[in-house]
């Protein structure tokens, strides 16, 4: 059974990056983590996990991307607050702000991916297929194994 293609992200603003589309990352495994900065599990577990993954897999074959997908406390989690949060905790991976339709409390990408809440971890293979989606904090070892399996699918570089 072939995995479905991952839907495009709908982002209204980027931090720590120029605008970044999922299609720009073809050829790389993508770890997307949807979070809210006021979500305790996100702030205490999921975001530090993303930093650890980024350091552990510090190569060009894996892209670590955050998606600030706010569905509650909208006024308290705006761009100024998010910029300060990312700076204070030294999160330097790309972070997109999930776009909203006026009057809809759920962000577009969250709705498109049918996310249950935050944190939500999404693994996308190098061909752009959605391979895993997990609501809640994933176990570090299980996540590392999943990333390793996807990286093992990549062709070996000629100069390796």
DSSP file (Angstrom, degrees, kcal/mol; ACC not computed):
  #  RESIDUE AA STRUCTURE BP1 BP2  ACC     N-H-->O    O-->H-N    N-H-->O    O-->H-N    TCO  KAPPA ALPHA  PHI   PSI    X-CA   Y-CA   Z-CA
    1    1 A X              0   0    0      0, 0.0     2,-0.4     0, 0.0     0, 0.0   0.000 360.0 360.0 360.0 129.7    0.0    0.0    0.0
    2    2 A X        -     0   0    0      1,-0.1     2,-0.1   127,-0.0     0, 0.0  -0.687 360.0-119.9 -88.4 137.1    1.4    3.4   -1.0
    3    3 A X        -     0   0    0     -2,-0.4   128,-0.1     1,-0.1     3,-0.1  -0.427  34.2-104.9 -71.7 148.8    1.2    6.2    1.5
    4    4 A X        -     0   0    0    126,-0.3   126,-2.9     1,-0.1     2,-0.2  -0.343  39.5 -95.6 -71.4 156.6   -0.8    9.3    0.4
    5    5 A X  B     -A  129   0A   0    124,-0.3     2,-0.3     1,-0.1   124,-0.3  -0.485  43.1-111.1 -67.8 140.5    1.0   12.5   -0.6
    6    6 A X        -     0   0    0    122,-3.3    -1,-0.1    -2,-0.2     3,-0.1  -0.572  35.6-114.2 -73.5 134.0    1.3   15.0    2.2
    7    7 A X        -     0   0    0     -2,-0.3    -1,-0.1     1,-0.1   106,-0.0  -0.292  36.1 -95.1 -65.3 153.5   -0.8   18.1    1.7
    8    8 A X        -     0   0    0      1,-0.1     2,-0.2    14,-0.0    -1,-0.1  -0.333  41.7-111.7 -63.4 149.8    0.9   21.4    1.1
    9    9 A X        -     0   0    0     -3,-0.1     2,-0.6   103,-0.0    13,-0.1  -0.590  17.8-145.8 -82.0 148.3    1.3   23.6    4.2
   10   10 A X        +     0   0    0     -2,-0.2    89,-3.1    89,-0.1    99,-0.5  -0.875  30.1 171.8-117.7  96.5   -0.7   26.8    4.4
   11   11 A X  E     -B   98   0B   0     -2,-0.6    87,-0.2    87,-0.3     3,-0.1  -0.878  28.4-169.2-116.0 134.5    1.5   29.2    6.2
   12   12 A X  E    S+     0   0B   0     85,-2.9     2,-0.3    -2,-0.4    86,-0.1   0.670  76.7   5.8 -93.1 -19.5    1.0   32.9    6.8
   13   13 A X  E     -B   97   0B   0     84,-0.6    84,-2.7     2,-0.0     2,-0.4  -0.982  63.3-141.7-162.5 150.0    4.4   33.8    8.1
   14   14 A X  E     -B   96   0B   0     -2,-0.3     2,-0.4    82,-0.2    82,-0.2  -0.924   6.4-163.1-119.8 144.8    7.9   32.2    8.7
   15   15 A X  E    S+B   95   0B   0     80,-2.6    80,-2.3    -2,-0.4     3,-0.1  -0.947  78.6   8.8-119.0 145.6   10.4   32.6   11.4
   16   16 A X  S    S+     0   0    0     -2,-0.4     2,-0.3    78,-0.2    -1,-0.1   0.680 123.7  58.9  62.3  20.3   14.0   31.5   11.1
   17   17 A X  S    S-     0   0    0     78,-0.1    -3,-0.1    76,-0.1     2,-0.1  -0.984  83.4-107.3-166.6 154.1   13.5   30.9    7.4
   18   18 A X  S    S-     0   0    0     -2,-0.3    -3,-0.1     1,-0.2    76,-0.0  -0.412  76.8 -59.1 -70.8 166.0   12.6   32.3    4.1
   19   19 A X        -     0   0    0     -2,-0.1     2,-0.4    -5,-0.1    -1,-0.2  -0.269  65.9-162.1 -51.2 135.7    9.2   31.1    2.9
   20   20 A X        -     0   0    0     -3,-0.1     2,-0.3     5,-0.0    -9,-0.1  -0.986   9.9-165.1-132.5 122.4    9.4   27.3    2.7
   21   21 A X    >>  -     0   0    0     -2,-0.4     3,-1.1     1,-0.1     4,-0.5  -0.788  31.5-121.2-104.4 151.8    7.0   25.0    0.8
   22   22 A X  G >4 S+     0   0    0     -2,-0.3     3,-1.7     1,-0.3     4,-0.1   0.884 114.7  60.3 -56.2 -39.3    6.8   21.3    1.4
   23   23 A X  G >4 S+     0   0    0      1,-0.3     3,-1.3     2,-0.2    -1,-0.3   0.794  94.6  64.2 -60.9 -27.6    7.7   20.8   -2.3
   24   24 A X  G <4 S+     0   0    0     -3,-1.1    -1,-0.3     1,-0.2    -2,-0.2   0.714  99.1  55.3 -66.1 -19.7   11.0   22.7   -1.7
   25   25 A X  G X< S+     0   0    0     -3,-1.7     3,-1.9    -4,-0.5    -1,-0.2   0.291  73.2 136.3-101.0   8.5   12.0   19.8    0.6
   26   26 A X  T <   +     0   0    0     -3,-1.3   101,-0.2     1,-0.3   100,-0.1  -0.295  67.4  37.2 -56.6 141.0   11.6   17.0   -1.9
   27   27 A X  T 3  S+     0   0    0     99,-2.9     2,-0.3     1,-0.3    -1,-0.3   0.294 107.3  83.9  95.3  -8.1   14.6   14.6   -1.6
   28   28 A X  S <  S-     0   0    0     -3,-1.9     2,-0.3    98,-0.3    -1,-0.3  -0.923  82.4-114.9-124.0 150.7   14.7   15.1    2.1
   29   29 A X  E     -c   62   0B   0     32,-3.0    34,-3.1    -2,-0.3     2,-0.5  -0.669  36.1-147.9 -77.4 139.5   12.9   13.4    5.0
   30   30 A X  E     -cD  63 124B   0     94,-2.8    94,-2.5    -2,-0.3     2,-0.7  -0.952  16.1-166.2-119.3 127.4   10.8   16.0    6.8
   31   31 A X  E     -cD  64 123B   0     32,-3.1    34,-2.9    -2,-0.5     2,-0.5  -0.949  15.5-175.2-106.0 109.3    9.9   16.1   10.5
   32   32 A X  E     -cD  65 122B   0     90,-2.9    90,-3.1    -2,-0.7     2,-0.5  -0.914   4.5-168.6-105.4 129.6    7.0   18.6   10.9
   33   33 A X  E     -cD  66 121B   0     32,-2.4    34,-2.4    -2,-0.5     2,-0.4  -0.956   8.7-153.4-122.6 114.5    5.9   19.3   14.5
   34   34 A X  E     +cD  67 120B   0     86,-3.2    86,-1.9    -2,-0.5    85,-0.7  -0.719  32.1 155.7 -84.5 131.0    2.7   21.2   15.0
   35   35 A X  E     -c   68   0B   0     32,-2.7    34,-2.1    -2,-0.4     2,-0.4  -0.934  40.1-139.8-148.0 166.5    2.8   23.0   18.3
   36   36 A X    >   -     0   0    0     -2,-0.3     3,-1.7    32,-0.2     7,-0.2  -0.991  23.6-134.6-126.3 138.2    1.4   26.0   20.3
   37   37 A X  T 3  S+     0   0    0     -2,-0.4     6,-0.1     1,-0.3    -1,-0.1   0.748 106.8  51.8 -68.3 -20.4    3.8   27.9   22.5
   38   38 A X  T 3  S+     0   0    0      4,-0.1     2,-0.7    35,-0.0    -1,-0.3   0.325  83.1 105.9 -95.1   7.4    1.3   27.8   25.4
   39   39 A X    <>  -     0   0    0     -3,-1.7     4,-2.8     1,-0.2     5,-0.3  -0.791  64.9-149.0 -85.6 117.0    0.8   24.0   25.1
   40   40 A X  H  > S+     0   0    0     -2,-0.7     4,-2.6     1,-0.2     5,-0.3   0.897  96.3  48.4 -56.3 -44.7    2.6   22.5   28.1
   41   41 A X  H  >>S+     0   0    0      1,-0.2     5,-2.4     2,-0.2     4,-1.6   0.853 113.8  48.8 -65.6 -32.7    3.5   19.2   26.3
   42   42 A X  I  4>S+     0   0    0     -3,-0.3     5,-2.9     3,-0.2     6,-0.4   0.960 115.9  41.2 -67.4 -51.7    4.8   21.2   23.4
   43   43 A X  I  <5S+     0   0    0     -4,-2.8     5,-0.2    -7,-0.2    -2,-0.2   0.859 124.6  35.2 -68.1 -37.1    6.9   23.6   25.4
   44   44 A X  I  <5S+     0   0    0     -4,-2.6    -1,-0.2    -5,-0.3    -3,-0.2   0.746 137.0   4.9 -92.5 -24.1    8.3   21.0   27.8
   45   45 A X  I  X5S+     0   0    0     -4,-1.6     4,-2.0    -5,-0.3    -3,-0.2   0.728 121.2  49.1-127.1 -54.5    8.6   18.0   25.6
   46   46 A X  I  ><S+     0   0    0     -5,-2.4     4,-2.0     2,-0.2    -4,-0.2   0.923 112.6  44.8 -66.6 -47.3    7.9   18.3   21.9
   47   47 A X  H  ><S+     0   0    0     -5,-2.9     4,-1.9     2,-0.2    -1,-0.2   0.924 114.1  48.5 -67.7 -43.8   10.0   21.4   21.1
   48   48 A X  H  > S+     0   0    0     -6,-0.4     4,-2.2     1,-0.2    -1,-0.2   0.885 109.9  55.0 -60.2 -35.0   13.0   20.2   23.0
   49   49 A X  H  X S+     0   0    0     -4,-2.0     4,-2.7     2,-0.2    -2,-0.2   0.909 104.6  53.0 -62.3 -41.4   12.7   16.9   21.2
   50   50 A X  H  X S+     0   0    0     -4,-2.0     4,-2.6     1,-0.2    -1,-0.2   0.914 108.2  50.4 -59.9 -42.6   12.8   18.7   17.9
   51   51 A X  H  X S+     0   0    0     -4,-1.9     4,-2.1     2,-0.2    -1,-0.2   0.916 110.8  49.3 -61.5 -42.7   16.0   20.4   18.9
   52   52 A X  H  X S+     0   0    0     -4,-2.2     4,-2.8     2,-0.2    -2,-0.2   0.918 111.4  48.7 -63.5 -42.6   17.5   17.0   19.9
   53   53 A X  H  X S+     0   0    0     -4,-2.7     4,-2.6     1,-0.2    -2,-0.2   0.924 109.2  53.0 -62.4 -43.8   16.5   15.5   16.6
   54   54 A X  H  < S+     0   0    0     -4,-2.6    -1,-0.2     1,-0.2    -2,-0.2   0.895 114.2  42.1 -60.3 -40.0   17.9   18.4   14.7
   55   55 A X  H >< S+     0   0    0     -4,-2.1     3,-0.9    -5,-0.2    -1,-0.2   0.897 115.2  49.2 -73.1 -40.5   21.3   18.0   16.5
   56   56 A X  H 3< S+     0   0    0     -4,-2.8    -2,-0.2     1,-0.3    -1,-0.2   0.832 120.7  35.5 -69.4 -33.0   21.3   14.1   16.3
   57   57 A X  T 3< S+     0   0    0     -4,-2.6     2,-2.5    -5,-0.2    -1,-0.3  -0.380  76.5 160.8-116.0  51.5   20.5   14.1   12.5
   58   58 A X    <   +     0   0    0     -3,-0.9     2,-0.3     3,-0.1    -3,-0.1  -0.428  36.9 101.9 -78.7  71.3   22.5   17.2   11.6
   59   59 A X  S >  S-     0   0    0     -2,-2.5     3,-1.0     3,-0.2    -2,-0.1  -0.894  84.8-100.6-142.1 177.1   22.7   16.5    7.9
   60   60 A X  T 3  S+     0   0    0     -2,-0.3    -2,-0.1     1,-0.2     3,-0.0   0.495 108.1  73.6 -78.7  -2.8   21.1   17.7    4.6
   61   61 A X  T 3  S+     0   0    0    -33,-0.1   -32,-3.0     1,-0.1     2,-0.4   0.601  93.4  54.7 -88.9 -10.1   18.9   14.6    4.4
   62   62 A X  E <   -c   29   0B   0     -3,-1.0     2,-0.5    -5,-0.3    -3,-0.2  -0.987  63.3-162.7-128.4 129.1   16.5   15.6    7.2
   63   63 A X  E     -c   30   0B   0    -34,-3.1   -32,-3.1    -2,-0.4     2,-0.6  -0.946   6.0-159.1-108.9 127.4   14.5   18.8    7.5
   64   64 A X  E     +c   31   0B   0     -2,-0.5    30,-0.6   -34,-0.2     2,-0.4  -0.935  19.4 174.7-106.1 121.6   13.1   19.7   10.9
   65   65 A X  E     -ce  32  94B   0    -34,-2.9   -32,-2.4    -2,-0.6     2,-0.3  -0.988  19.6-149.1-133.5 134.8   10.2   22.2   10.7
   66   66 A X  E     -ce  33  95B   0     28,-3.1    30,-2.6    -2,-0.4     2,-0.4  -0.762   4.4-160.0 -98.8 149.7    7.9   23.6   13.3
   67   67 A X  E     -ce  34  96B   0    -34,-2.4   -32,-2.7    -2,-0.3     2,-1.2  -0.938   9.9-150.1-130.8 108.6    4.3   24.7   12.6
   68   68 A X  E     +ce  35  97B   0     28,-3.2    30,-2.1    -2,-0.4     2,-0.8  -0.675  23.3 179.1 -79.4 101.3    2.7   27.1   15.1
   69   69 A X        -     0   0    0    -34,-2.1     2,-0.5    -2,-1.2    -1,-0.1  -0.791   6.8-168.1-114.1  88.4   -0.8   25.9   14.8
   70   70 A X        +     0   0    0     -2,-0.8    37,-0.1    28,-0.3     3,-0.1  -0.644  25.2 156.0 -87.0 121.6   -2.9   28.0   17.2
   71   71 A X        +     0   0    0     -2,-0.5     2,-0.3     1,-0.2    -1,-0.1   0.322  68.8  31.9-122.7   3.8   -6.5   26.9   17.8
   72   72 A X  S    S+     0   0    0      1,-0.1    -1,-0.2     2,-0.0     5,-0.1  -0.977 110.2  25.8-152.8 160.2   -7.0   28.5   21.2
   73   73 A X    >>  +     0   0    0     -2,-0.3     4,-0.8     1,-0.1     3,-0.6   0.900  67.4 171.4  51.2  46.7   -5.8   31.6   23.1
   74   74 A X  G >4  +     0   0    0      1,-0.2     3,-0.9     2,-0.2    -1,-0.1   0.871  68.7  53.5 -56.7 -43.3   -5.2   33.4   19.8
   75   75 A X  G >4 S+     0   0    0      1,-0.2     3,-0.6     2,-0.1    -1,-0.2   0.831 109.0  48.9 -65.2 -31.8   -4.5   36.8   21.2
   76   76 A X  G <4 S+     0   0    0     -3,-0.6    -1,-0.2     1,-0.2    -2,-0.2   0.595 109.7  52.3 -83.6 -10.9   -1.8   35.5   23.6
   77   77 A X  G << S+     0   0    0     -3,-0.9    -1,-0.2    -4,-0.8    -2,-0.1  -0.109  78.3 136.7-120.2  36.3    0.1   33.6   20.8
   78   78 A X  S <> S-     0   0    0     -3,-0.6     4,-2.5     1,-0.1     5,-0.2  -0.057  71.6 -85.1 -75.6-179.0    0.5   36.2   18.1
   79   79 A X  H  > S+     0   0    0      1,-0.2     4,-2.5     2,-0.2     5,-0.2   0.835 125.3  52.6 -60.0 -37.8    3.7   36.8   16.1
   80   80 A X  H  > S+     0   0    0      2,-0.2     4,-1.9     1,-0.2    -1,-0.2   0.936 113.1  44.5 -66.0 -44.7    5.4   39.1   18.6
   81   81 A X  H  > S+     0   0    0      2,-0.2     4,-2.5     1,-0.2    -2,-0.2   0.902 113.6  50.6 -64.7 -41.3    5.0   36.6   21.4
   82   82 A X  H  X S+     0   0    0     -4,-2.5     4,-2.8     2,-0.2     5,-0.3   0.911 108.2  52.1 -64.7 -42.2    6.1   33.7   19.1
   83   83 A X  H  X S+     0   0    0     -4,-2.5     4,-2.0     1,-0.2    -1,-0.2   0.919 112.2  46.0 -60.1 -43.4    9.2   35.6   18.1
   84   84 A X  H  X S+     0   0    0     -4,-1.9     4,-3.0     2,-0.2     5,-0.2   0.915 112.4  51.1 -65.3 -42.8   10.1   36.2   21.7
   85   85 A X  H  X S+     0   0    0     -4,-2.5     4,-2.1     1,-0.2     6,-0.2   0.937 111.3  46.6 -59.5 -49.5    9.4   32.6   22.6
   86   86 A X  H  <>S+     0   0    0     -4,-2.8     5,-2.1     1,-0.2     4,-0.3   0.886 115.4  47.3 -62.8 -38.9   11.6   31.2   19.8
   87   87 A X  H ><5S+     0   0    0     -4,-2.0     3,-1.0    -5,-0.3    -2,-0.2   0.941 111.0  49.8 -67.0 -48.1   14.4   33.7   20.7
   88   88 A X  H 3<5S+     0   0    0     -4,-3.0    -2,-0.2     1,-0.3    -1,-0.2   0.868 117.7  39.3 -61.9 -38.4   14.3   32.9   24.4
   89   89 A X  T 3<5S-     0   0    0     -4,-2.1    -1,-0.3    -5,-0.2    -2,-0.2   0.402 108.5-125.1 -93.6   3.2   14.5   29.2   24.0
   90   90 A X  T < 5 +     0   0    0     -3,-1.0     2,-0.8    -4,-0.3    -3,-0.2   0.843  45.9 167.2  57.7  38.5   17.0   29.5   21.1
   91   91 A X      < +     0   0    0     -5,-2.1    -1,-0.2    -6,-0.2    -2,-0.1  -0.759   4.8 169.8 -82.4 115.1   14.8   27.5   18.6
   92   92 A X        +     0   0    0     -2,-0.8    -1,-0.1    -3,-0.1     2,-0.1   0.353  36.5 107.3-113.7   5.2   16.5   28.1   15.3
   93   93 A X  S    S-     0   0    0      1,-0.1   -28,-0.1   -76,-0.0   -76,-0.1  -0.451  86.8 -80.6 -76.0 158.6   14.7   25.6   13.1
   94   94 A X  E     - e   0  65B   0    -30,-0.6   -28,-3.1    -2,-0.1     2,-0.4  -0.348  48.9-168.9 -60.4 136.3   12.2   27.0   10.6
   95   95 A X  E     -Be  15  66B   0    -80,-2.3   -80,-2.6   -30,-0.2     2,-0.3  -0.980   2.7-164.0-131.5 120.0    8.8   27.7   12.1
   96   96 A X  E     -Be  14  67B   0    -30,-2.6   -28,-3.2    -2,-0.4     2,-0.7  -0.759  19.1-129.3 -99.2 149.4    5.7   28.5   10.0
   97   97 A X  E     -Be  13  68B   0    -84,-2.7   -85,-2.9    -2,-0.3   -84,-0.6  -0.888  29.4-121.9 -98.5 116.3    2.6   30.1   11.4
   98   98 A X  E     -B   11   0B   0    -30,-2.1   -28,-0.3    -2,-0.7   -87,-0.3  -0.364  32.1-118.5 -59.7 127.4   -0.4   28.0   10.3
   99   99 A X        -     0   0    0    -89,-3.1     9,-3.5    -2,-0.1     2,-0.3  -0.318  26.0-149.9 -71.2 150.4   -2.8   30.3    8.3
  100  100 A X        -     0   0    0      7,-0.2     2,-0.4     8,-0.1     7,-0.1  -0.893  10.3-134.5-118.2 149.1   -6.4   30.9    9.5
  101  101 A X    >   -     0   0    0      5,-0.5     3,-2.4    -2,-0.3     5,-0.0  -0.866  47.0 -93.6 -94.2 139.2   -9.6   31.7    7.7
  102  102 A X  T 3  S+     0   0    0     -2,-0.4     3,-0.1     1,-0.3    -1,-0.1  -0.268 110.5  13.7 -56.3 130.6  -11.4   34.5    9.3
  103  103 A X  T 3  S+     0   0    0      1,-0.2     2,-0.6     2,-0.0    -1,-0.3   0.345 101.7 106.6  86.6  -6.3  -14.0   33.3   11.8
  104  104 A X    <   -     0   0    0     -3,-2.4    -3,-0.3     1,-0.1    -1,-0.2  -0.924  54.0-161.3-107.5 117.9  -12.6   29.7   11.9
  105  105 A X  S    S+     0   0    0     -2,-0.6     2,-0.4    -3,-0.1    -1,-0.1   0.745  72.1  80.6 -69.9 -21.3  -10.7   28.9   15.1
  106  106 A X  S    S-     0   0    0      1,-0.1    -5,-0.5    -5,-0.0   -35,-0.1  -0.729  84.4-123.3 -89.4 130.8   -8.9   26.0   13.5
  107  107 A X     >  -     0   0    0     -2,-0.4     4,-2.1    -7,-0.1    -7,-0.2  -0.284  22.5-114.3 -67.0 157.5   -5.9   26.8   11.3
  108  108 A X  H  > S+     0   0    0     -9,-3.5     4,-2.8     1,-0.2     5,-0.2   0.920 111.9  44.3 -62.1 -50.0   -5.8   25.6    7.7
  109  109 A X  H  > S+     0   0    0    -99,-0.5     4,-2.5   -10,-0.3    -1,-0.2   0.903 112.0  54.1 -66.5 -38.9   -3.0   23.1    7.8
  110  110 A X  H  4>S+     0   0    0      1,-0.2     5,-2.4     2,-0.2     4,-0.3   0.922 112.8  44.0 -57.7 -44.2   -4.3   21.6   11.1
  111  111 A X  H ><5S+     0   0    0     -4,-2.1     3,-1.1     3,-0.2    -2,-0.2   0.921 112.1  52.3 -67.5 -44.6   -7.7   21.1    9.4
  112  112 A X  H 3<5S+     0   0    0     -4,-2.8    -2,-0.2     1,-0.3    -1,-0.2   0.878 114.5  41.9 -61.0 -39.5   -6.2   19.7    6.2
  113  113 A X  T 3<5S-     0   0    0     -4,-2.5    -1,-0.3    -5,-0.2    -2,-0.2   0.438 108.0-127.0 -86.7   0.0   -4.1   17.1    8.1
  114  114 A X  T < 5 -     0   0    0     -3,-1.1    -3,-0.2    -4,-0.3     2,-0.1   0.893  40.1-175.3  54.0  44.2   -7.0   16.3   10.4
  115  115 A X      < -     0   0    0     -5,-2.4    -1,-0.2    -6,-0.2     3,-0.1  -0.454  24.9-149.2 -71.0 142.7   -4.8   17.0   13.5
  116  116 A X        -     0   0    0      1,-0.2     2,-0.3    -2,-0.1    -1,-0.1   0.689  62.5 -64.5 -84.6 -20.6   -6.4   16.3   16.8
  117  117 A X  S    S-     0   0    0     -7,-0.1     2,-0.4    19,-0.0    -1,-0.2  -0.974  78.9 -11.0 164.2-160.6   -4.5   18.9   18.7
  118  118 A X  S    S+     0   0    0     -2,-0.3   -77,-0.2     1,-0.1   -83,-0.2  -0.937 102.6  37.0-124.3 147.8   -0.9   19.8   19.7
  119  119 A X  S    S+     0   0    0    -85,-0.7    17,-3.5    -2,-0.4     2,-0.4   0.533  71.9 166.1 -79.1 149.0    1.7   18.5   19.7
  120  120 A X  E     -DF  34 135B   0    -86,-1.9   -86,-3.2    15,-0.2     2,-0.4  -0.995  20.5-154.6-129.2 126.7    1.3   16.6   16.5
  121  121 A X  E     -DF  33 134B   0     13,-2.9    13,-2.9    -2,-0.4     2,-0.4  -0.841  10.2-171.1-101.4 134.3    4.3   15.0   14.9
  122  122 A X  E     -DF  32 133B   0    -90,-3.1   -90,-2.9    -2,-0.4     2,-0.5  -0.993   6.9-162.1-128.4 127.7    4.3   14.4   11.1
  123  123 A X  E     -DF  31 132B   0      9,-2.8     8,-2.6    -2,-0.4     9,-1.6  -0.948   9.2-174.2-110.5 129.1    6.9   12.4    9.2
  124  124 A X  E     -DF  30 130B   0    -94,-2.5   -94,-2.8    -2,-0.5     6,-0.2  -0.976  18.8-131.3-123.3 131.2    7.1   12.9    5.4
  125  125 A X    >   -     0   0    0      4,-2.5     3,-2.1    -2,-0.4   -97,-0.2  -0.185  34.3 -93.3 -79.0 176.3    9.3   10.8    3.2
  126  126 A X  T 3  S+     0   0    0      1,-0.3   -99,-2.9    24,-0.2   -98,-0.3   0.663 125.0  56.1 -66.0 -16.9   11.7   12.2    0.6
  127  127 A X  T 3  S-     0   0    0   -101,-0.2    -1,-0.3  -100,-0.1  -101,-0.1   0.430 122.2-103.7 -93.3   0.0    9.0   11.7   -2.1
  128  128 A X  S <  S+     0   0    0     -3,-2.1  -122,-3.3     1,-0.3     2,-0.4   0.637  72.2 144.3  90.4  15.2    6.5   13.8   -0.2
  129  129 A X  B     -A    5   0A   0   -124,-0.3    -4,-2.5     1,-0.0     2,-0.7  -0.709  55.6-118.5 -91.7 139.3    4.4   11.0    1.1
  130  130 A X  E     +F  124   0B   0   -126,-2.9  -126,-0.3    -2,-0.4    -6,-0.2  -0.644  40.9 167.1 -73.8 113.3    2.8   11.2    4.6
  131  131 A X  E     +     0   0B   0     -8,-2.6     2,-0.3    -2,-0.7    -7,-0.2   0.717  58.9   9.2-105.5 -26.2    4.4    8.3    6.4
  132  132 A X  E     -F  123   0B   0     -9,-1.6    -9,-2.8     2,-0.0     2,-0.4  -0.976  50.0-177.3-156.5 140.9    3.5    8.9   10.0
  133  133 A X  E     -F  122   0B   0     -2,-0.3     2,-0.4   -11,-0.2   -11,-0.2  -0.975  12.9-178.8-139.5 127.2    1.3   11.3   12.0
  134  134 A X  E     -F  121   0B   0    -13,-2.9   -13,-2.9    -2,-0.4     2,-0.5  -0.983  18.1-149.1-134.8 123.0    1.2   11.1   15.8
  135  135 A X  E    S+F  120   0B   0     -2,-0.4   -15,-0.2   -15,-0.2     2,-0.2  -0.785  71.5  19.3 -88.9 129.1   -0.8   13.2   18.3
  136  136 A X  S    S-     0   0    0    -17,-3.5     2,-0.5    -2,-0.5   -15,-0.3  -0.531 111.2 -37.7 105.2-176.3    1.0   13.7   21.5
  137  137 A X        -     0   0    0     -2,-0.2     2,-0.2   -19,-0.1    -2,-0.1  -0.737  60.2-140.0 -88.2 126.4    4.7   13.4   22.4
  138  138 A X        -     0   0    0     -2,-0.5     2,-0.2    -4,-0.1    -2,-0.0  -0.553  25.9-100.3 -83.1 149.4    6.4   10.5   20.7
  139  139 A X     >  -     0   0    0     -2,-0.2     4,-2.7     1,-0.1     5,-0.2  -0.477  29.3-129.1 -65.1 136.5    9.0    8.4   22.4
  140  140 A X  H  > S+     0   0    0      1,-0.2     4,-2.7     2,-0.2     5,-0.2   0.908 106.2  46.8 -56.7 -46.5   12.5    9.5   21.5
  141  141 A X  H  > S+     0   0    0      2,-0.2     4,-2.3     1,-0.2    -1,-0.2   0.912 113.3  48.0 -66.2 -42.0   13.7    6.0   20.6
  142  142 A X  H  > S+     0   0    0      2,-0.2     4,-2.3     1,-0.2    -1,-0.2   0.910 113.3  48.5 -64.1 -41.7   10.6    5.2   18.5
  143  143 A X  H  X S+     0   0    0     -4,-2.7     4,-2.7     2,-0.2     5,-0.2   0.927 110.8  50.6 -64.4 -44.1   11.0    8.6   16.7
  144  144 A X  H  X S+     0   0    0     -4,-2.7     4,-2.6    -5,-0.2    -2,-0.2   0.900 110.7  49.5 -60.0 -40.9   14.7    8.0   16.0
  145  145 A X  H  X S+     0   0    0     -4,-2.3     4,-2.3     2,-0.2    -1,-0.2   0.905 111.0  49.6 -64.8 -41.5   13.9    4.5   14.6
  146  146 A X  H  X S+     0   0    0     -4,-2.3     4,-1.9     2,-0.2    -2,-0.2   0.922 112.9  46.3 -63.6 -44.2   11.2    6.0   12.4
  147  147 A X  H  X S+     0   0    0     -4,-2.7     4,-2.7     1,-0.2     5,-0.2   0.927 111.2  53.1 -63.5 -44.0   13.5    8.7   11.1
  148  148 A X  H  X S+     0   0    0     -4,-2.6     4,-2.2    -5,-0.2    -2,-0.2   0.894 107.1  51.4 -58.3 -42.1   16.3    6.1   10.6
  149  149 A X  H  X S+     0   0    0     -4,-2.3     4,-0.8     2,-0.2    -1,-0.2   0.917 112.2  46.2 -62.2 -42.7   14.0    3.9    8.5
  150  150 A X  H >< S+     0   0    0     -4,-1.9     3,-0.6     1,-0.2     4,-0.4   0.894 112.4  49.9 -68.5 -38.4   13.0    6.8    6.2
  151  151 A X  H >< S+     0   0    0     -4,-2.7     3,-1.3     1,-0.2    -1,-0.2   0.863 104.3  59.6 -66.2 -34.4   16.6    8.0    5.9
  152  152 A X  H 3< S+     0   0    0     -4,-2.2    -1,-0.2     1,-0.3    -2,-0.2   0.732  97.1  61.9 -66.2 -21.4   17.6    4.4    5.0
  153  153 A X  T << S+     0   0    0     -4,-0.8    -1,-0.3    -3,-0.6    -2,-0.2   0.684  84.4  98.2 -75.6 -18.6   15.3    4.6    2.0
  154  154 A X  S <  S-     0   0    0     -3,-1.3     3,-0.0    -4,-0.4     2,-0.0  -0.389  86.6-102.2 -71.2 147.0   17.3    7.5    0.5
  155  155 A X        -     0   0    0      1,-0.1     2,-0.3    -2,-0.1    -1,-0.1  -0.378  39.9-106.3 -65.6 148.2   19.8    6.7   -2.2
  156  156 A X        -     0   0    0      1,-0.1    -1,-0.1    -3,-0.1    -4,-0.0  -0.603  38.1-111.5 -76.1 131.7   23.4    6.6   -1.1
  157  157 A X    >   -     0   0    0     -2,-0.3     3,-1.4     1,-0.1    -1,-0.1  -0.328  18.4-125.9 -64.0 145.8   25.3    9.6   -2.3
  158  158 A X  T 3  S+     0   0    0      1,-0.3    -1,-0.1     2,-0.1    -2,-0.0   0.799 109.8  50.4 -63.1 -31.1   28.0    8.9   -4.9
  159  159 A X  T 3         0   0    0      1,-0.2    -1,-0.3     0, 0.0    -2,-0.1   0.377 360.0 360.0 -90.8   4.8   30.7   10.6   -2.9
  160  160 A X    <         0   0    0     -3,-1.4    -1,-0.2     0, 0.0    -2,-0.1   0.468 360.0 360.0 -80.2 360.0   29.8    8.7    0.3
